[in-house]
Structures are given as structure tokens and as C-alpha cells.
Amino acid sequence: MSKVKKTRPKKRRKVGFTLDSVEAHEVALVGTFNNWNPRKHPMQKTSTGAWQRNIMLPPGAYEYKFLVDGQWREDPQNDQSLQNAFGTRNSVLHVATR
């Protein structure tokens, strides 16, 4: 009888996202981590006008964008991006293991 090796689940890490967009009325964080669903991770506006959201993610690479008042925007604070199937670019996040 062979032994089944138990694998430990990968620890998720808290990742913070911020977008400075004082003029925005609604901002959502969308990406491969939520199947590009804008209802999964709405962002909260701070008193300074920035939008913030923290989410828990397992290690890996993720593509994402912000949906600002119905318009797609890359993360201006992240210089890592990839071209997508629509001819635009997605921001890329790498969550490392600890």
C-alpha cells in the first residue's frame, strides 16, 4: 500500500491595491483572481480621494485592471504588464511564497 503524501495548502497573502482617482464615482478591482467580475472586489474611496482594496491571494501570477466608471485602466503604479487578447494591456502582479 502506497502512502499518499499530504500537501499543505499554499498560504494566501494580503495584497493591497490603490488607485488615485479623485474624480471617479465607482472603481472595481478585476482580474484573473476573480474571473474578471467587477462585482467581486469593489474598491473603497478614502478621505483623500484614493481608492483602496485589500484581498487575499495564494502565490502565483495574476493579471488585473481597474474598472473606473465603466472604463478599463491599467495600474499606473505598476510597470509590469502584458498585452491581452483585446489589443490593450493588463497589469501583472506576482505574489511570492514566503
Phi and psi in radians as a Rosetta constraint file:
Dihedral C 1 N 2 CA 2 C 2 CIRCULARHARMONIC -1.563 0.35
Dihedral N 2 CA 2 C 2 N 3 CIRCULARHARMONIC 2.619 0.35
Dihedral C 2 N 3 CA 3 C 3 CIRCULARHARMONIC -1.525 0.35
Dihedral N 3 CA 3 C 3 N 4 CIRCULARHARMONIC 2.458 0.35
Dihedral C 3 N 4 CA 4 C 4 CIRCULARHARMONIC -1.621 0.35
Dihedral N 4 CA 4 C 4 N 5 CIRCULARHARMONIC 2.143 0.35
Dihedral C 4 N 5 CA 5 C 5 CIRCULARHARMONIC -1.384 0.35
Dihedral N 5 CA 5 C 5 N 6 CIRCULARHARMONIC 2.163 0.35
Dihedral C 5 N 6 CA 6 C 6 CIRCULARHARMONIC -1.447 0.35
Dihedral N 6 CA 6 C 6 N 7 CIRCULARHARMONIC 2.310 0.35
Dihedral C 6 N 7 CA 7 C 7 CIRCULARHARMONIC -1.821 0.35
Dihedral N 7 CA 7 C 7 N 8 CIRCULARHARMONIC 2.452 0.35
Dihedral C 7 N 8 CA 8 C 8 CIRCULARHARMONIC -1.400 0.35
Dihedral N 8 CA 8 C 8 N 9 CIRCULARHARMONIC 2.411 0.35
Dihedral C 8 N 9 CA 9 C 9 CIRCULARHARMONIC -1.123 0.35
Dihedral N 9 CA 9 C 9 N 10 CIRCULARHARMONIC 2.537 0.35
Dihedral C 9 N 10 CA 10 C 10 CIRCULARHARMONIC -1.197 0.35
Dihedral N 10 CA 10 C 10 N 11 CIRCULARHARMONIC 2.318 0.35
Dihedral C 10 N 11 CA 11 C 11 CIRCULARHARMONIC -1.246 0.35
Dihedral N 11 CA 11 C 11 N 12 CIRCULARHARMONIC 2.320 0.35
Dihedral C 11 N 12 CA 12 C 12 CIRCULARHARMONIC -1.437 0.35
Dihedral N 12 CA 12 C 12 N 13 CIRCULARHARMONIC 2.642 0.35
Dihedral C 12 N 13 CA 13 C 13 CIRCULARHARMONIC -2.112 0.35
Dihedral N 13 CA 13 C 13 N 14 CIRCULARHARMONIC 2.553 0.35
Dihedral C 13 N 14 CA 14 C 14 CIRCULARHARMONIC -1.376 0.35
Dihedral N 14 CA 14 C 14 N 15 CIRCULARHARMONIC 2.191 0.35
Dihedral C 14 N 15 CA 15 C 15 CIRCULARHARMONIC -2.143 0.35
Dihedral N 15 CA 15 C 15 N 16 CIRCULARHARMONIC 2.276 0.35
Dihedral C 15 N 16 CA 16 C 16 CIRCULARHARMONIC -1.807 0.35
Dihedral N 16 CA 16 C 16 N 17 CIRCULARHARMONIC 2.401 0.35
Dihedral C 16 N 17 CA 17 C 17 CIRCULARHARMONIC -2.109 0.35
Dihedral N 17 CA 17 C 17 N 18 CIRCULARHARMONIC 2.412 0.35
Dihedral C 17 N 18 CA 18 C 18 CIRCULARHARMONIC -2.406 0.35
Dihedral N 18 CA 18 C 18 N 19 CIRCULARHARMONIC 2.433 0.35
Dihedral C 18 N 19 CA 19 C 19 CIRCULARHARMONIC -2.373 0.35
Dihedral N 19 CA 19 C 19 N 20 CIRCULARHARMONIC 2.171 0.35
Dihedral C 19 N 20 CA 20 C 20 CIRCULARHARMONIC -1.488 0.35
Dihedral N 20 CA 20 C 20 N 21 CIRCULARHARMONIC 1.900 0.35
Dihedral C 20 N 21 CA 21 C 21 CIRCULARHARMONIC -2.692 0.35
Dihedral N 21 CA 21 C 21 N 22 CIRCULARHARMONIC 1.318 0.35
Dihedral C 21 N 22 CA 22 C 22 CIRCULARHARMONIC -0.999 0.35
Dihedral N 22 CA 22 C 22 N 23 CIRCULARHARMONIC -0.640 0.35
Dihedral C 22 N 23 CA 23 C 23 CIRCULARHARMONIC -1.351 0.35
Dihedral N 23 CA 23 C 23 N 24 CIRCULARHARMONIC -0.217 0.35
Dihedral C 23 N 24 CA 24 C 24 CIRCULARHARMONIC -1.232 0.35
Dihedral N 24 CA 24 C 24 N 25 CIRCULARHARMONIC 2.582 0.35
Dihedral C 24 N 25 CA 25 C 25 CIRCULARHARMONIC -1.799 0.35
Dihedral N 25 CA 25 C 25 N 26 CIRCULARHARMONIC -0.477 0.35
Dihedral C 25 N 26 CA 26 C 26 CIRCULARHARMONIC -2.646 0.35
Dihedral N 26 CA 26 C 26 N 27 CIRCULARHARMONIC 2.285 0.35
Dihedral C 26 N 27 CA 27 C 27 CIRCULARHARMONIC -2.352 0.35
Dihedral N 27 CA 27 C 27 N 28 CIRCULARHARMONIC 2.358 0.35
Dihedral C 27 N 28 CA 28 C 28 CIRCULARHARMONIC -2.200 0.35
Dihedral N 28 CA 28 C 28 N 29 CIRCULARHARMONIC 2.534 0.35
Dihedral C 28 N 29 CA 29 C 29 CIRCULARHARMONIC -1.680 0.35
Dihedral N 29 CA 29 C 29 N 30 CIRCULARHARMONIC 2.097 0.35
Dihedral C 29 N 30 CA 30 C 30 CIRCULARHARMONIC -2.300 0.35
Dihedral N 30 CA 30 C 30 N 31 CIRCULARHARMONIC 2.581 0.35
Dihedral C 30 N 31 CA 31 C 31 CIRCULARHARMONIC 3.112 0.35
Dihedral N 31 CA 31 C 31 N 32 CIRCULARHARMONIC -2.952 0.35
Dihedral C 31 N 32 CA 32 C 32 CIRCULARHARMONIC -1.143 0.35
Dihedral N 32 CA 32 C 32 N 33 CIRCULARHARMONIC -0.402 0.35
Dihedral C 32 N 33 CA 33 C 33 CIRCULARHARMONIC -1.295 0.35
Dihedral N 33 CA 33 C 33 N 34 CIRCULARHARMONIC -0.277 0.35
Dihedral C 33 N 34 CA 34 C 34 CIRCULARHARMONIC -2.305 0.35
Dihedral N 34 CA 34 C 34 N 35 CIRCULARHARMONIC 0.426 0.35
Dihedral C 34 N 35 CA 35 C 35 CIRCULARHARMONIC 0.989 0.35
Dihedral N 35 CA 35 C 35 N 36 CIRCULARHARMONIC 0.589 0.35
Dihedral C 35 N 36 CA 36 C 36 CIRCULARHARMONIC 1.016 0.35
Dihedral N 36 CA 36 C 36 N 37 CIRCULARHARMONIC 0.607 0.35
Dihedral C 36 N 37 CA 37 C 37 CIRCULARHARMONIC -1.662 0.35
Dihedral N 37 CA 37 C 37 N 38 CIRCULARHARMONIC 1.953 0.35
Dihedral C 37 N 38 CA 38 C 38 CIRCULARHARMONIC -1.208 0.35
Dihedral N 38 CA 38 C 38 N 39 CIRCULARHARMONIC -0.228 0.35
Dihedral C 38 N 39 CA 39 C 39 CIRCULARHARMONIC -1.501 0.35
Dihedral N 39 CA 39 C 39 N 40 CIRCULARHARMONIC -0.244 0.35
Dihedral C 39 N 40 CA 40 C 40 CIRCULARHARMONIC -1.289 0.35
Dihedral N 40 CA 40 C 40 N 41 CIRCULARHARMONIC -0.693 0.35
Dihedral C 40 N 41 CA 41 C 41 CIRCULARHARMONIC -2.339 0.35
Dihedral N 41 CA 41 C 41 N 42 CIRCULARHARMONIC 1.209 0.35
Dihedral C 41 N 42 CA 42 C 42 CIRCULARHARMONIC -1.168 0.35
Dihedral N 42 CA 42 C 42 N 43 CIRCULARHARMONIC 2.560 0.35
Dihedral C 42 N 43 CA 43 C 43 CIRCULARHARMONIC -1.701 0.35
Dihedral N 43 CA 43 C 43 N 44 CIRCULARHARMONIC 2.739 0.35
Dihedral C 43 N 44 CA 44 C 44 CIRCULARHARMONIC -1.859 0.35
Dihedral N 44 CA 44 C 44 N 45 CIRCULARHARMONIC 2.375 0.35
Dihedral C 44 N 45 CA 45 C 45 CIRCULARHARMONIC -1.475 0.35
Dihedral N 45 CA 45 C 45 N 46 CIRCULARHARMONIC 2.320 0.35
Dihedral C 45 N 46 CA 46 C 46 CIRCULARHARMONIC -1.587 0.35
Dihedral N 46 CA 46 C 46 N 47 CIRCULARHARMONIC 3.023 0.35
Dihedral C 46 N 47 CA 47 C 47 CIRCULARHARMONIC -1.144 0.35
Dihedral N 47 CA 47 C 47 N 48 CIRCULARHARMONIC -0.347 0.35
Dihedral C 47 N 48 CA 48 C 48 CIRCULARHARMONIC -1.558 0.35
Dihedral N 48 CA 48 C 48 N 49 CIRCULARHARMONIC -0.086 0.35
Dihedral C 48 N 49 CA 49 C 49 CIRCULARHARMONIC 1.674 0.35
Dihedral N 49 CA 49 C 49 N 50 CIRCULARHARMONIC -0.075 0.35
Dihedral C 49 N 50 CA 50 C 50 CIRCULARHARMONIC -1.394 0.35
Dihedral N 50 CA 50 C 50 N 51 CIRCULARHARMONIC 2.715 0.35
Dihedral C 50 N 51 CA 51 C 51 CIRCULARHARMONIC -1.919 0.35
Dihedral N 51 CA 51 C 51 N 52 CIRCULARHARMONIC 2.388 0.35
Dihedral C 51 N 52 CA 52 C 52 CIRCULARHARMONIC -2.365 0.35
Dihedral N 52 CA 52 C 52 N 53 CIRCULARHARMONIC 2.657 0.35
Dihedral C 52 N 53 CA 53 C 53 CIRCULARHARMONIC -2.786 0.35
Dihedral N 53 CA 53 C 53 N 54 CIRCULARHARMONIC 2.320 0.35
Dihedral C 53 N 54 CA 54 C 54 CIRCULARHARMONIC -1.893 0.35
Dihedral N 54 CA 54 C 54 N 55 CIRCULARHARMONIC 2.390 0.35
Dihedral C 54 N 55 CA 55 C 55 CIRCULARHARMONIC -2.378 0.35
Dihedral N 55 CA 55 C 55 N 56 CIRCULARHARMONIC 2.772 0.35
Dihedral C 55 N 56 CA 56 C 56 CIRCULARHARMONIC -1.744 0.35
Dihedral N 56 CA 56 C 56 N 57 CIRCULARHARMONIC 2.213 0.35
Dihedral C 56 N 57 CA 57 C 57 CIRCULARHARMONIC -2.316 0.35
Dihedral N 57 CA 57 C 57 N 58 CIRCULARHARMONIC 2.439 0.35
Dihedral C 57 N 58 CA 58 C 58 CIRCULARHARMONIC -1.281 0.35
Dihedral N 58 CA 58 C 58 N 59 CIRCULARHARMONIC 2.822 0.35
Dihedral C 58 N 59 CA 59 C 59 CIRCULARHARMONIC -0.976 0.35
Dihedral N 59 CA 59 C 59 N 60 CIRCULARHARMONIC 2.519 0.35
Dihedral C 59 N 60 CA 60 C 60 CIRCULARHARMONIC 2.650 0.35
Dihedral N 60 CA 60 C 60 N 61 CIRCULARHARMONIC -3.086 0.35
Dihedral C 60 N 61 CA 61 C 61 CIRCULARHARMONIC -1.885 0.35
Dihedral N 61 CA 61 C 61 N 62 CIRCULARHARMONIC 2.414 0.35
Dihedral C 61 N 62 CA 62 C 62 CIRCULARHARMONIC -2.363 0.35
Dihedral N 62 CA 62 C 62 N 63 CIRCULARHARMONIC 2.469 0.35
Dihedral C 62 N 63 CA 63 C 63 CIRCULARHARMONIC -1.780 0.35
Dihedral N 63 CA 63 C 63 N 64 CIRCULARHARMONIC 2.518 0.35
Dihedral C 63 N 64 CA 64 C 64 CIRCULARHARMONIC -2.741 0.35
Dihedral N 64 CA 64 C 64 N 65 CIRCULARHARMONIC 2.902 0.35
Dihedral C 64 N 65 CA 65 C 65 CIRCULARHARMONIC -2.618 0.35
Dihedral N 65 CA 65 C 65 N 66 CIRCULARHARMONIC 2.972 0.35
Dihedral C 65 N 66 CA 66 C 66 CIRCULARHARMONIC -1.826 0.35
Dihedral N 66 CA 66 C 66 N 67 CIRCULARHARMONIC 2.465 0.35
Dihedral C 66 N 67 CA 67 C 67 CIRCULARHARMONIC -1.871 0.35
Dihedral N 67 CA 67 C 67 N 68 CIRCULARHARMONIC 1.823 0.35
Dihedral C 67 N 68 CA 68 C 68 CIRCULARHARMONIC -1.876 0.35
Dihedral N 68 CA 68 C 68 N 69 CIRCULARHARMONIC 1.916 0.35
Dihedral C 68 N 69 CA 69 C 69 CIRCULARHARMONIC 0.839 0.35
Dihedral N 69 CA 69 C 69 N 70 CIRCULARHARMONIC 0.751 0.35
Dihedral C 69 N 70 CA 70 C 70 CIRCULARHARMONIC 1.469 0.35
Dihedral N 70 CA 70 C 70 N 71 CIRCULARHARMONIC 0.018 0.35
Dihedral C 70 N 71 CA 71 C 71 CIRCULARHARMONIC -1.970 0.35
Dihedral N 71 CA 71 C 71 N 72 CIRCULARHARMONIC 2.312 0.35
Dihedral C 71 N 72 CA 72 C 72 CIRCULARHARMONIC -1.295 0.35
Dihedral N 72 CA 72 C 72 N 73 CIRCULARHARMONIC 2.368 0.35
Dihedral C 72 N 73 CA 73 C 73 CIRCULARHARMONIC -2.423 0.35
Dihedral N 73 CA 73 C 73 N 74 CIRCULARHARMONIC 2.413 0.35
Dihedral C 73 N 74 CA 74 C 74 CIRCULARHARMONIC -1.275 0.35
Dihedral N 74 CA 74 C 74 N 75 CIRCULARHARMONIC 2.882 0.35
Dihedral C 74 N 75 CA 75 C 75 CIRCULARHARMONIC -1.406 0.35
Dihedral N 75 CA 75 C 75 N 76 CIRCULARHARMONIC 1.949 0.35
Dihedral C 75 N 76 CA 76 C 76 CIRCULARHARMONIC -1.207 0.35
Dihedral N 76 CA 76 C 76 N 77 CIRCULARHARMONIC -0.228 0.35
Dihedral C 76 N 77 CA 77 C 77 CIRCULARHARMONIC -1.632 0.35
Dihedral N 77 CA 77 C 77 N 78 CIRCULARHARMONIC 0.009 0.35
Dihedral C 77 N 78 CA 78 C 78 CIRCULARHARMONIC -2.151 0.35
Dihedral N 78 CA 78 C 78 N 79 CIRCULARHARMONIC 2.046 0.35
Dihedral C 78 N 79 CA 79 C 79 CIRCULARHARMONIC -1.532 0.35
Dihedral N 79 CA 79 C 79 N 80 CIRCULARHARMONIC 0.021 0.35
Dihedral C 79 N 80 CA 80 C 80 CIRCULARHARMONIC -1.638 0.35
Dihedral N 80 CA 80 C 80 N 81 CIRCULARHARMONIC 2.160 0.35
Dihedral C 80 N 81 CA 81 C 81 CIRCULARHARMONIC -2.655 0.35
Dihedral N 81 CA 81 C 81 N 82 CIRCULARHARMONIC 2.868 0.35
Dihedral C 81 N 82 CA 82 C 82 CIRCULARHARMONIC -2.349 0.35
Dihedral N 82 CA 82 C 82 N 83 CIRCULARHARMONIC 2.613 0.35
Dihedral C 82 N 83 CA 83 C 83 CIRCULARHARMONIC -1.277 0.35
Dihedral N 83 CA 83 C 83 N 84 CIRCULARHARMONIC 2.456 0.35
Dihedral C 83 N 84 CA 84 C 84 CIRCULARHARMONIC -1.843 0.35
Dihedral N 84 CA 84 C 84 N 85 CIRCULARHARMONIC -3.124 0.35
Dihedral C 84 N 85 CA 85 C 85 CIRCULARHARMONIC -1.211 0.35
Dihedral N 85 CA 85 C 85 N 86 CIRCULARHARMONIC -0.209 0.35
Dihedral C 85 N 86 CA 86 C 86 CIRCULARHARMONIC -1.684 0.35
Dihedral N 86 CA 86 C 86 N 87 CIRCULARHARMONIC 0.061 0.35
Dihedral C 86 N 87 CA 87 C 87 CIRCULARHARMONIC 1.469 0.35
Dihedral N 87 CA 87 C 87 N 88 CIRCULARHARMONIC 0.096 0.35
Dihedral C 87 N 88 CA 88 C 88 CIRCULARHARMONIC -1.921 0.35
Dihedral N 88 CA 88 C 88 N 89 CIRCULARHARMONIC -2.968 0.35
Dihedral C 88 N 89 CA 89 C 89 CIRCULARHARMONIC -2.098 0.35
Dihedral N 89 CA 89 C 89 N 90 CIRCULARHARMONIC 2.578 0.35
Dihedral C 89 N 90 CA 90 C 90 CIRCULARHARMONIC -1.938 0.35
Dihedral N 90 CA 90 C 90 N 91 CIRCULARHARMONIC 2.477 0.35
Dihedral C 90 N 91 CA 91 C 91 CIRCULARHARMONIC -1.244 0.35
Dihedral N 91 CA 91 C 91 N 92 CIRCULARHARMONIC 2.627 0.35
Dihedral C 91 N 92 CA 92 C 92 CIRCULARHARMONIC -2.130 0.35
Dihedral N 92 CA 92 C 92 N 93 CIRCULARHARMONIC 2.345 0.35
Dihedral C 92 N 93 CA 93 C 93 CIRCULARHARMONIC -2.129 0.35
Dihedral N 93 CA 93 C 93 N 94 CIRCULARHARMONIC 2.320 0.35
Dihedral C 93 N 94 CA 94 C 94 CIRCULARHARMONIC -1.954 0.35
Dihedral N 94 CA 94 C 94 N 95 CIRCULARHARMONIC 2.028 0.35
Dihedral C 94 N 95 CA 95 C 95 CIRCULARHARMONIC -1.714 0.35
Dihedral N 95 CA 95 C 95 N 96 CIRCULARHARMONIC 2.049 0.35
Dihedral C 95 N 96 CA 96 C 96 CIRCULARHARMONIC -1.524 0.35
Dihedral N 96 CA 96 C 96 N 97 CIRCULARHARMONIC 2.738 0.35
Dihedral C 96 N 97 CA 97 C 97 CIRCULARHARMONIC -1.317 0.35
Dihedral N 97 CA 97 C 97 N 98 CIRCULARHARMONIC 2.777 0.35
